[in-house]
Amino acid sequence: MVLKRTVAVTGAFSYSGQYIARAFLKRGWEVITFTRNPGRPHALSGKVKAYPLDFSRPQELQERLKGVDTFVNTYWVRYNYPGSSFEQAVENSRIVIDAAKAAGVRRFVHISVSKPDIKSKLPYFRDKQQVEDLITASGLSYSILRPTIIYADEEVLINNITWLVRHFPVFPIPGDGEYRMQPIYAEDLAELVVKGGEGKSNEILDAAGPEFYSFNELLKLLKKVTGRNTLLIHMPVPVALMLAKLVSFLLGDIMLTKDELTAFMEERIMTGLPALGKSRFSEWAQQHAKTLGTHYVNELKRHHGKGTNI
């Protein structure tokens, strides 16, 4: 009798984590997860055993990782917020890495970000590189994936951009709008994670889809699939950020940060070819035209219990 291999996935009840968990289940793996809210209802609840993701109890985390073959780390934060900072995210990641090593985990798969840079002024990308450095220095066998922007039904950013296109007569474009992105489908990323988990050689791979879009092109595509005639207006970056703050205030959310816009304009979510993702965003957007952007998804409500979905 061949025993099932076990994979531990942080956040298997969250956005990208659920696609990763499903991909491993499909391959016959046993899946456990570490999550901030293990008791919440989810479609995977009966298939994935959930434990609290409690960084204050590293010994408990280590004990629960004994016998685990592969650890998949999706944990990170989007921006600094009371009780949730990039600095703390690095330290929490260190705790996870140390626990996995002490527990004898064979393989560590980490979801990083495209173009991390220890010299970057953007904490998201700088501190992602710090975590990569911790992994490569740990002695663990690793697969590090660097996704661009991940899209799927539950994705926030593109969904909310589409919501604005649907509900506002004018859409402000910061700068010239020619900065590019290269989105990857969540299922494609999940397949890369499984492949990385099954592998043995240390690797660091860019994870992007086959299509490139300037921000202008993305908005034109979203207008087309939703059938809207939203007027696209270019404006200075400070003015666009001010409007984003105003809309965020009205929605009780943080829609876009200055750092995120800077990352877009520096083309940090664009890697070029060859692309490991095969799915085309244009086809996916057309297939989901009836539902994409019909509701605004509030990030503060999702992660911090504040704000309201519309």
C-alpha positions as CSV (number, residue, x, y, z in Angstrom):
1,M,0.0,0.0,0.0
2,V,1.4,3.4,-1.0
3,L,0.8,6.1,1.5
4,K,-0.5,9.5,0.3
5,R,1.9,12.3,0.3
6,T,0.8,15.3,2.4
7,V,1.1,18.9,1.5
8,A,0.5,21.8,3.8
9,V,-0.8,25.0,2.1
10,T,-1.1,28.3,3.9
11,G,-4.5,29.9,3.2
12,A,-6.2,27.0,1.3
13,F,-9.5,28.7,2.0
14,S,-8.2,32.0,0.5
15,Y,-7.9,33.2,-3.0
16,S,-4.9,31.6,-4.7
17,G,-4.5,29.0,-2.0
18,Q,-7.8,27.2,-2.8
19,Y,-6.7,26.7,-6.4
20,I,-3.4,25.2,-5.2
21,A,-5.2,22.9,-2.7
22,R,-7.6,21.6,-5.4
23,A,-4.7,20.9,-7.8
24,F,-3.0,18.8,-5.1
25,L,-6.2,17.0,-4.2
26,K,-6.7,16.2,-7.9
27,R,-3.2,14.6,-8.0
28,G,-4.2,12.4,-5.0
29,W,-2.3,14.2,-2.3
30,E,-3.6,14.7,1.3
31,V,-3.9,18.4,1.9
32,I,-3.8,20.3,5.2
33,T,-3.9,24.0,5.6
34,F,-2.9,26.7,8.1
35,T,-5.3,29.6,8.1
36,R,-6.3,32.5,10.2
37,N,-9.9,31.3,10.5
38,P,-9.9,27.5,10.4
39,G,-13.5,27.2,11.4
40,R,-15.1,29.3,8.6
41,P,-17.3,27.5,6.1
42,H,-15.6,26.7,2.7
43,A,-16.2,24.4,-0.1
44,L,-12.9,22.6,0.8
45,S,-13.7,22.3,4.5
46,G,-14.6,18.6,4.3
47,K,-11.6,17.8,2.1
48,V,-8.8,19.8,3.8
49,K,-8.0,19.7,7.5
50,A,-7.5,23.1,8.8
51,Y,-5.2,24.4,11.6
52,P,-4.8,27.9,13.0
53,L,-2.0,30.0,11.4
54,D,-0.5,31.2,14.7
55,F,2.9,32.6,14.3
56,S,3.2,33.1,18.1
57,R,3.3,29.3,18.5
58,P,6.2,28.1,16.3
59,Q,6.6,24.8,18.2
60,E,3.0,23.9,17.6
61,L,3.4,24.7,13.9
62,Q,6.5,22.5,13.8
63,E,4.7,19.6,15.4
64,R,1.8,19.7,12.9
65,L,4.3,19.8,10.1
66,K,5.9,16.4,11.0
67,G,5.2,13.9,8.3
68,V,4.4,16.7,5.7
69,D,6.3,16.1,2.4
70,T,5.7,19.6,0.9
71,F,4.9,23.0,2.3
72,V,3.4,25.7,0.1
73,N,3.7,29.2,1.4
74,T,1.2,31.7,0.0
75,Y,1.3,33.9,3.1
76,W,1.9,37.7,2.6
77,V,0.3,41.1,3.1
78,R,-0.8,43.5,0.5
79,Y,0.1,46.7,2.3
80,N,1.0,48.0,5.8
81,Y,-2.1,48.2,8.0
82,P,-2.5,48.2,11.8
83,G,-1.6,44.7,13.0
84,S,-0.3,43.7,9.5
85,S,3.0,45.0,8.1
86,F,5.6,44.0,5.6
87,E,8.3,43.9,8.4
88,Q,6.1,41.5,10.4
89,A,5.4,39.4,7.3
90,V,9.1,38.8,6.8
91,E,9.5,37.7,10.4
92,N,6.4,35.5,10.2
93,S,7.8,33.9,7.0
94,R,11.1,33.2,8.9
95,I,9.1,31.4,11.5
96,V,7.4,29.2,8.9
97,I,10.6,28.4,7.1
98,D,12.3,27.4,10.4
99,A,9.4,25.3,11.4
100,A,9.3,23.5,8.1
101,K,13.0,22.8,8.3
102,A,12.9,21.6,11.9
103,A,9.9,19.3,11.1
104,G,11.8,17.6,8.3
105,V,9.7,18.9,5.4
106,R,11.2,17.6,2.1
107,R,10.2,20.5,-0.2
108,F,9.3,24.1,0.3
109,V,7.3,25.9,-2.4
110,H,7.0,29.6,-2.1
111,I,4.8,32.1,-3.9
112,S,6.9,35.2,-4.3
113,V,6.3,38.1,-6.8
114,S,7.6,39.0,-10.2
115,K,10.8,41.2,-10.1
116,P,11.5,41.2,-6.4
117,D,14.4,43.5,-5.6
118,I,16.3,43.9,-2.3
119,K,17.2,47.5,-3.5
120,S,13.7,48.5,-4.4
121,K,12.0,51.4,-2.6
122,L,8.8,49.4,-2.7
123,P,8.5,47.4,0.5
124,Y,6.3,44.7,-1.1
125,F,9.0,43.8,-3.7
126,R,12.0,44.5,-1.4
127,D,10.7,42.3,1.4
128,K,9.6,39.5,-0.9
129,Q,13.3,39.3,-1.9
130,Q,14.2,39.1,1.8
131,V,12.0,36.1,2.1
132,E,13.4,34.4,-1.0
133,D,16.9,34.9,0.5
134,L,15.8,33.3,3.8
135,I,14.5,30.2,1.8
136,T,17.6,29.8,-0.4
137,A,19.8,30.1,2.7
138,S,17.7,27.6,4.8
139,G,19.1,24.4,3.3
140,L,15.5,23.3,2.3
141,S,14.9,22.0,-1.1
142,Y,12.8,24.7,-2.7
143,S,10.8,25.9,-5.7
144,I,10.2,29.7,-5.7
145,L,7.5,30.9,-8.1
146,R,7.3,34.6,-9.1
147,P,3.8,35.3,-10.3
148,T,2.7,38.6,-11.9
149,I,-0.9,39.4,-11.3
150,I,-3.1,36.4,-10.7
151,Y,-6.6,36.4,-12.1
152,A,-9.6,34.1,-11.4
153,D,-13.2,34.5,-10.2
154,E,-12.2,35.7,-6.8
155,E,-9.5,38.1,-7.8
156,V,-9.8,41.7,-6.4
157,L,-7.9,44.2,-8.5
158,I,-9.1,43.4,-12.1
159,N,-12.6,42.7,-10.8
160,N,-12.7,46.1,-9.1
161,I,-11.3,47.9,-12.1
162,T,-14.1,46.3,-14.2
163,W,-16.6,47.4,-11.5
164,L,-15.4,51.0,-12.0
165,V,-15.7,50.6,-15.8
166,R,-19.3,49.3,-15.3
167,H,-20.5,51.9,-12.9
168,F,-18.7,55.2,-13.7
169,P,-19.0,57.3,-16.9
170,V,-15.3,58.3,-16.7
171,F,-12.2,56.3,-15.8
172,P,-9.0,58.2,-14.9
173,I,-5.8,56.7,-16.3
174,P,-2.7,57.7,-14.4
175,G,0.0,58.9,-16.7
176,D,0.2,57.6,-20.3
177,G,-1.2,54.2,-19.5
178,E,1.4,52.4,-21.6
179,Y,2.9,50.5,-18.7
180,R,2.3,46.8,-19.2
181,M,1.2,43.8,-17.2
182,Q,1.2,40.0,-17.9
183,P,-1.6,38.3,-15.9
184,I,-1.5,34.5,-15.1
185,Y,-4.6,32.4,-14.4
186,A,-4.8,31.0,-10.9
187,E,-5.2,27.4,-12.2
188,D,-2.1,27.7,-14.3
189,L,-0.2,28.9,-11.2
190,A,-1.6,26.1,-9.2
191,E,-0.3,23.5,-11.7
192,L,3.1,25.1,-11.5
193,V,3.0,24.9,-7.7
194,V,2.2,21.1,-7.9
195,K,5.0,20.5,-10.4
196,G,7.3,22.5,-8.1
197,G,6.2,20.4,-5.1
198,E,6.8,17.2,-6.9
199,G,10.3,18.3,-8.0
200,K,13.7,17.9,-6.4
201,S,15.9,20.5,-7.9
202,N,16.1,24.0,-6.5
203,E,14.5,26.5,-8.8
204,I,13.3,30.1,-9.1
205,L,10.7,30.6,-11.9
206,D,8.8,33.5,-13.4
207,A,5.1,32.7,-13.5
208,A,3.2,34.8,-16.1
209,G,0.6,34.3,-18.8
210,P,1.1,34.4,-22.6
211,E,-0.6,37.9,-23.1
212,F,0.8,41.4,-22.4
213,Y,-1.5,44.3,-21.8
214,S,-0.7,48.0,-21.4
215,F,-3.1,49.6,-18.9
216,N,-4.8,51.3,-21.8
217,E,-5.3,48.0,-23.6
218,L,-6.6,46.3,-20.5
219,L,-9.3,49.0,-20.0
220,K,-10.3,48.8,-23.7
221,L,-10.7,45.0,-23.4
222,L,-12.8,45.4,-20.2
223,K,-15.0,48.0,-21.9
224,K,-15.5,45.6,-24.8
225,V,-16.4,42.6,-22.8
226,T,-18.8,44.6,-20.5
227,G,-20.3,46.6,-23.4
228,R,-19.7,49.9,-21.6
229,N,-18.8,53.2,-23.2
230,T,-16.8,54.6,-20.3
231,L,-14.7,57.5,-21.2
232,L,-11.0,56.9,-20.6
233,I,-9.1,60.1,-19.6
234,H,-5.4,60.4,-19.0
235,M,-4.3,62.6,-16.1
236,P,-1.3,63.3,-13.9
237,V,-0.4,60.6,-11.5
238,P,-1.0,62.8,-8.3
239,V,-4.5,63.7,-9.6
240,A,-5.3,60.1,-10.3
241,L,-4.1,59.0,-6.9
242,M,-6.2,61.7,-5.2
243,L,-9.3,60.4,-7.0
244,A,-8.4,56.9,-6.0
245,K,-8.2,58.0,-2.4
246,L,-11.6,59.7,-2.7
247,V,-13.3,56.6,-4.1
248,S,-11.6,54.5,-1.5
249,F,-12.9,56.7,1.2
250,L,-16.5,56.5,-0.2
251,L,-16.2,52.7,-0.4
252,G,-14.5,52.3,3.0
253,D,-11.6,50.5,1.4
254,I,-8.0,50.9,0.1
255,M,-8.6,50.5,-3.6
256,L,-5.1,51.4,-4.8
257,T,-1.9,52.5,-3.0
258,K,0.8,54.8,-4.4
259,D,3.3,51.9,-4.1
260,E,1.0,49.6,-6.2
261,L,0.7,52.2,-8.9
262,T,4.4,52.7,-8.9
263,A,4.9,48.9,-9.3
264,F,2.5,49.0,-12.3
265,M,4.3,51.9,-13.9
266,E,7.7,50.2,-13.3
267,E,6.3,47.2,-15.1
268,R,7.0,44.9,-12.2
269,I,4.1,42.7,-13.1
270,M,5.5,42.0,-16.5
271,T,8.2,39.4,-17.1
272,G,8.2,38.7,-20.9
273,L,8.5,35.4,-22.7
274,P,8.7,32.5,-22.5
275,A,5.5,32.3,-20.4
276,L,4.8,29.3,-18.2
277,G,1.1,30.1,-18.0
278,K,-0.9,28.9,-21.0
279,S,-4.4,30.5,-20.4
280,R,-5.2,33.7,-22.2
281,F,-6.8,36.5,-20.2
282,S,-8.7,37.8,-23.2
283,E,-10.6,34.5,-23.6
284,W,-11.2,34.2,-19.8
285,A,-12.5,37.8,-19.6
286,Q,-14.9,37.1,-22.5
287,Q,-16.2,33.9,-20.9
288,H,-16.8,35.8,-17.6
289,A,-18.2,38.9,-19.2
290,K,-21.6,38.6,-17.4
291,T,-20.1,38.4,-13.9
292,L,-16.8,40.2,-14.1
293,G,-17.0,43.4,-12.1
294,T,-20.7,43.2,-11.3
295,H,-19.9,43.5,-7.5
296,Y,-17.2,45.5,-5.8
297,V,-15.0,43.3,-3.5
298,N,-13.8,45.2,-0.4
299,E,-10.2,44.2,0.5
300,L,-10.5,45.6,4.0
301,K,-13.6,43.6,4.7
302,R,-12.1,40.4,3.3
303,H,-8.9,40.6,5.4
304,H,-9.6,42.9,8.3
305,G,-13.4,42.7,8.8
306,K,-14.0,46.3,7.8
307,G,-15.9,47.9,4.9
308,T,-18.8,46.7,2.8
309,N,-19.0,44.7,-0.4
310,I,-21.2,46.4,-3.1
